[in-house]
Amino acid sequence: MLPPMQRLPQARELIEMDRYFVLHAPRQTGKTTALRTMASELTAEGGTAALMFSCERAKSAGDDYAAAEEILLKSLREAAKRSGWPDELLPPDPWPQAPAGTRFSAALTEWCHRCPRRVVLFLDEIDALQGNSMVSILSQLRDGHNARHERHPFPTSVVLCGLRDVRDYKVASGGDPGRSNPASPFNIIAESLRLGDFTADQITELYDQHTQATGQAFTKDAVDRVFELTQGQPWLVNALAYEIILQLGVTSAITAGQVEDAKERLIRKRAMHLDALVARLHEPRVKRVMEPVVAGSFPDIDATFSDDLSYVRDLGLIKQKPPLEVANPIYREVILRVLGDPSEQYVMADPRSFVLPDGRFDLDRLLEEFVVFWREHGEVLIRQEGYHEAACQIILMAFLHRLVNGGGQLDREYAAGTKRLDVLVRWPYTGPDGERLMQREAMELKVWRTNENDPTPDGLAQLDRYLDRLTLTTGVLVIFDRRPQAPPWKERGGFEQATTPSGRQVTVLRV
């Protein structure tokens, strides 16, 4: 693992300044490990009793703040006992008696009064607290913070750690995220830190630790591919290495090709982290941000959109900075596979029937089969699709995934405002002399919506740029007609040839 202080240099500074602050990051980025290590290091230095404990069990208390206090104090005591501290550092047993709504602060005050060291608390999974319970606990922290002095001791520094920024805690407890309220329990927060993803150099450092321990190296191409696929998301960085070394059993130097194999296995298995992430896709706040990303359209921005955007960023689903796009290629692939899964169940064609005698993939036949599929099922599937604005793209992706992913791979690129989705089919096959070759087929997906001009000219120009980037000479432009005046469903699916601005001959499919 990477040293926590290296990833969070500001945290130590704020603790030394006796500040209360928020540390937030998506799940599986190393928050808990970093805080646990930081607490151990601070305590080992001798002047601080630093303790991390989880608020997760208090989620069951809901609005019952008395029950939440009981659960949190029990979790705190258990964490202190596990720490191996000497008796003089441990919290009092039993806790002092106090009315509900004040027990948590009274307990912390009594502990700080007895403890010969300054007390620092890390409240992990703070966003597990709900409604009144969250307001009560944070109010008690605020009151203790404001009243702390020698005769009224209280933790010198408190770190609230969770998925969300403090701005979202205000929303969760019914507060106004945009206003400063002197009576608010949130105005004690000095800073809000975000634990970032790994840089390319940090991935190299992490993997070098494995090399030093075992002698097994990662090639530079492999490390570069890991960064490209994960954009440094810590769980993915570790999961790819785990998949290669322990699941695939690779014992030689690790290559970019093995990283690619591990990525496919990881996506197919839909590991717990990925499942937990995509389970959020149909939350209204998440869907509001993600639907235009998948559809390539512009989001409907109003006064609440920035809060929803911050929430989805805090979940780690999209990049931290514009443009509005999915955080990394692995998430991008998983999201479309999950959204397309219901449509994929309608695809009855045999994937093996699309393999030509020479081993290449028959893309022309696939497109013809899609026309038949679209005429028969398209109208129903569009009505059923929860991401209605992106339904056409999701359905075609499901069709492609069902028929390509058995022997080949799909790369997809999409982002809000682009008005397109780019697809690259990669199909490995054996050449006539036994050499390993790769067939590549590029597609551009566009939607013709009501009150818009025919997107064909823009689509041809966009496909041209995509083919330039891929160094391909031809491709396919698919245009979905979603206007009320579109042809009847049984008549959709016409093919034509067209010329791009640079002179490439490409196929246009109108469905």
Salt bridges, closest charged atoms under 4 A:
GLU16 OE2 - ARG12 NE 2.89
ASP18 OD1 - ARG118 NH2 2.65
GLU45 OE1 - ARG12 NH2 2.63
GLU70 OE1 - ARG103 NH1 2.49
GLU78 OE1 - ARG57 NH2 2.67
ASP93 OD1 - ARG77 NH1 3.78
GLU110 OE2 - ARG114 NE 2.88
GLU125 OE1 - ARG27 NH1 3.47
ASP127 OD2 - ARG164 NE 3.84
ASP143 OD1 - ARG142 NH1 3.30
ASP168 OD2 - ARG164 NH1 3.38
ASP168 OD1 - ARG285 NH2 3.16
ASP176 OD2 - ARG179 NE 3.31
ASP224 OD2 - LYS220 NZ 2.81
GLU228 OE2 - ARG225 NH1 3.04
GLU243 OE2 - ARG265 NE 2.86
GLU243 OE1 - LYS269 NZ 2.93
GLU260 OE1 - ARG225 NE 2.80
GLU260 OE2 - LYS263 NZ 3.07
GLU260 OE2 - ARG426 NH2 3.21
GLU264 OE2 - LYS263 NZ 3.18
GLU264 OE1 - ARG268 NH1 3.86
GLU264 OE1 - ARG337 NH2 3.16
ASP275 OD1 - ARG270 NE 2.68
GLU283 OE2 - ARG280 NH1 3.38
ASP302 OD1 - ARG288 NH2 2.43
ASP307 OD1 - ARG167 NE 2.75
ASP308 OD1 - ARG285 NE 2.76
ASP308 OD2 - ARG288 NH1 2.82
ASP314 OD1 - HIS24 ND1 3.34
GLU325 OE2 - LYS319 NZ 3.48
GLU333 OE2 - ARG337 NE 2.75
GLU333 OE2 - ARG412 NH2 2.72
GLU344 OE1 - HIS401 ND1 2.96
ASP350 OD2 - ARG352 NH2 3.32
ASP358 OD2 - ARG360 NE 2.80
GLU369 OE2 - ARG365 NH2 3.89
GLU376 OE2 - HIS377 NE2 3.70
GLU379 OE2 - ARG383 NH1 3.97
GLU389 OE1 - ARG449 NH1 3.16
ASP411 OD2 - ARG426 NE 2.73
GLU413 OE1 - ARG469 NH2 3.02
ASP422 OD1 - ARG420 NE 3.35
GLU444 OE2 - ARG420 NE 3.00
ASP454 OD2 - ARG510 NH2 3.53
ASP464 OD1 - ARG504 NH1 2.53
ASP468 OD1 - ARG504 NH2 2.69
ASP481 OD2 - ARG483 NH2 2.84
GLU496 OE1 - ARG510 NE 3.41
